[in-house]
Amino acid sequence: MIKTILNMSLKKQIEEKLNEALKAKDKSKYPTLRLIVSAIKDAEIASRTKGQKEISDSELTAILKKMIKQRNESCDVYKKAGRNELLENETKEIEVISAFLPKQLSEEETKKICEEAIKSSGASSMKDMGKIMGVLKSKHADTLDFSKVSSIIKNLLN
């Protein structure tokens, strides 16, 4: 079973989880999974106009990250407005979506990787921020939280 999950595309994993949630009548998961499947279908339709048949797992990961970012922004708004029930719903959706993303690195691991990227790119000032980000995105696009990365790099360069 585990081997088949590892060999399965991310899209298939999401569809399988949706079917499981529907069969179990898990109202905390299937609405979010339906939203994910809908976003995938929208992206596939858009990619067909470009001549692609299916979207890759990396494109799917980008869609999931975008969905999480949207929900985090909503969480901030709901916190400020004191709408705890809506905040709770968004938090649950973030948990469901995050289950399909690669594990993000810790703050310490991120800092070590940023230090290595600064050394390897020869960066010495904030002007070199783009170079450093390019190195990090090419090697660690899925495992780094780039909102944290920029502040870490700023601290390291100052």
C-alpha positions, 0 to 999 in steps of 0.5 A: 500500500505504501509503495503504491502511494509513493509511486502515485502522482500527487493528483491521484493521491488527492483524488484517492483521499477525496474518494475516501473522505466522501465514502467516510462522509468526512465533512471536515475534509471532503469540501477542501479536497473538492476545492483542490480537485477543482483548482487542478482541473482549472489549471489543466484546462488552462494548460491545454490551451498551451498544448500541455495535456497534464500538469506536473507535480511541481505545478500542482505543488505551486497551486497548493502553496497558493491555496495555503497562502490565500487561506493564511491571508484570510486567517489574518483578516478573520483574526483581526475581525474576531471571527473565530468560527471562520478562522477555525474553518480556514485553519482546518483547510490549511491542514488538509492542503498541507498534507499534500505538500513536502515537509517544510524545513525548520528555521535552523535548517533554512538558516544553514541553507541560506548561509550556504547559498550566500557563500556559493553565490559570493553575495556580499550585500542586499544587491545580491538578494536576487542571486541568492534567491535564484540559487535557493529556488533552483535547489530547494523550491519545494522545501523552503518557505520563501517568506521566511527566507527573505528575512533570514537572508536580510539578517545574514547580509546585515 
